[in-house]
Amino acid sequence: MQRLESVPTKVSPIMPPSFSHELLACLVRPKAVGQTSLTIRAFSTSTTLSSIGPESPKFIDVPIPPQRDAVGTRDIKGKLPSPRDVFHRRGPTRDGRTLKQHLKLATLPPSKKRSESEPANERIAWKRRMAESRRQNLRDGIMALQQRKHSQHNAMAQKSTRKQEARDARLNAPQREDERLTNPTITAAVRDLQLGPVADPQREQRVAEKKQRVEAKEAAREETRQNALHTLYMNARSFIVTEAQLDEEIERIFVERPFGMPDTIWDAHGRPEDVKTMLATTEDASRGAIDFYGGKMPWKETSRRMKVISEELTGGKIDRR
């Protein structure tokens, strides 16, 4: 192996460290024929194309042209707040004074004669410098706020003026040539649509009809609500609201023989009607007076209808006990 020159231990603060020509040659040139070639390491952190698979959209390198009209995003860390309105109520124009007069009165110099003499020590001198700095900062701050306010108002006024002028220019612009040439081919219906909304001669009538429908729906909804409240009032008499009423109802219902002497509810109230009996009642096929007036026959339906009629006449529910 070749012997490399020793690298000096002390490096000059101005010149970079020097390396021998043999060391640089070993890093750049491969070895002789018959020997293994020197692998050169790529000093880069970016991903090479060989590591991108064919399923990736970046496998084929397609050049992307620069976008001339693209505007990059600005990383704005914050924004200036709206300036305080120090010139409206308690500012310099409150008493009719100008800005200079207000600043002069707000930043008056010290009135004591001893403040004009030389300071006795460094602390007094520092306090005088701080007081003068506060007066100067107040003057600069008010002047900057006024300038910023005027600049914003001027910008808003100019923008409003430009928009108004552009609107007037478009409103008073002469007829375009293509509109003049195609105007004879436009029908009356299309011309009415271009001028504005189509006139509706029956609009007042339709509005009146819609108003009546809305009022009728509101009246029906109010009547339904009143009926529901009255029904709730009538049924509230049988509500269980105390523990004593609950105990009484439990004792009345949960008994050993709830239906009396019989063992089942069918024995107490009879068997339910079959399909043949219901069809005979509907078709009025019963001939016997006992069958006609006994059980669940038309007299019960008549009673129910009379109850409904009475409720309609009285305007509320009727409690039958």
Contacts in CASP RR format, 6 or more apart in sequence:
PFRMAT RR
TARGET T0000
AUTHOR 0000-0000-0000
METHOD contacts of the structure
MODEL  1
MQRLESVPTKVSPIMPPSFSHELLACLVRPKAVGQTSLTIRAFSTSTTLS
SIGPESPKFIDVPIPPQRDAVGTRDIKGKLPSPRDVFHRRGPTRDGRTLK
QHLKLATLPPSKKRSESEPANERIAWKRRMAESRRQNLRDGIMALQQRKH
SQHNAMAQKSTRKQEARDARLNAPQREDERLTNPTITAAVRDLQLGPVAD
PQREQRVAEKKQRVEAKEAAREETRQNALHTLYMNARSFIVTEAQLDEEI
ERIFVERPFGMPDTIWDAHGRPEDVKTMLATTEDASRGAIDFYGGKMPWK
ETSRRMKVISEELTGGKIDRR
2 22 0 8 1.000
2 26 0 8 1.000
4 20 0 8 1.000
4 22 0 8 1.000
4 23 0 8 1.000
5 20 0 8 1.000
5 22 0 8 1.000
5 23 0 8 1.000
7 17 0 8 1.000
7 18 0 8 1.000
7 19 0 8 1.000
8 17 0 8 1.000
8 18 0 8 1.000
11 17 0 8 1.000
26 38 0 8 1.000
27 38 0 8 1.000
27 40 0 8 1.000
29 38 0 8 1.000
30 37 0 8 1.000
30 38 0 8 1.000
31 37 0 8 1.000
31 38 0 8 1.000
42 48 0 8 1.000
49 59 0 8 1.000
49 61 0 8 1.000
52 58 0 8 1.000
52 59 0 8 1.000
53 59 0 8 1.000
83 145 0 8 1.000
83 148 0 8 1.000
83 149 0 8 1.000
83 152 0 8 1.000
84 145 0 8 1.000
85 149 0 8 1.000
86 142 0 8 1.000
86 145 0 8 1.000
87 93 0 8 1.000
87 99 0 8 1.000
87 146 0 8 1.000
87 149 0 8 1.000
91 102 0 8 1.000
92 98 0 8 1.000
92 99 0 8 1.000
92 101 0 8 1.000
92 102 0 8 1.000
92 103 0 8 1.000
92 142 0 8 1.000
97 105 0 8 1.000
99 142 0 8 1.000
99 143 0 8 1.000
99 146 0 8 1.000
102 142 0 8 1.000
103 138 0 8 1.000
103 139 0 8 1.000
103 142 0 8 1.000
103 143 0 8 1.000
106 138 0 8 1.000
106 142 0 8 1.000
107 135 0 8 1.000
107 136 0 8 1.000
107 138 0 8 1.000
107 139 0 8 1.000
109 115 0 8 1.000
109 135 0 8 1.000
110 131 0 8 1.000
115 128 0 8 1.000
119 125 0 8 1.000
119 128 0 8 1.000
186 194 0 8 1.000
192 198 0 8 1.000
192 199 0 8 1.000
200 206 0 8 1.000
227 315 0 8 1.000
227 316 0 8 1.000
227 317 0 8 1.000
230 315 0 8 1.000
230 316 0 8 1.000
230 317 0 8 1.000
231 316 0 8 1.000
231 317 0 8 1.000
234 316 0 8 1.000
234 317 0 8 1.000
234 319 0 8 1.000
237 319 0 8 1.000
240 246 0 8 1.000
240 249 0 8 1.000
259 265 0 8 1.000
259 267 0 8 1.000
259 268 0 8 1.000
259 269 0 8 1.000
260 268 0 8 1.000
262 268 0 8 1.000
266 272 0 8 1.000
273 281 0 8 1.000
273 296 0 8 1.000
279 285 0 8 1.000
280 286 0 8 1.000
281 296 0 8 1.000
281 297 0 8 1.000
281 298 0 8 1.000
286 292 0 8 1.000
286 297 0 8 1.000
291 297 0 8 1.000
292 298 0 8 1.000
293 299 0 8 1.000
307 318 0 8 1.000
307 320 0 8 1.000
310 318 0 8 1.000
311 317 0 8 1.000
311 318 0 8 1.000
END
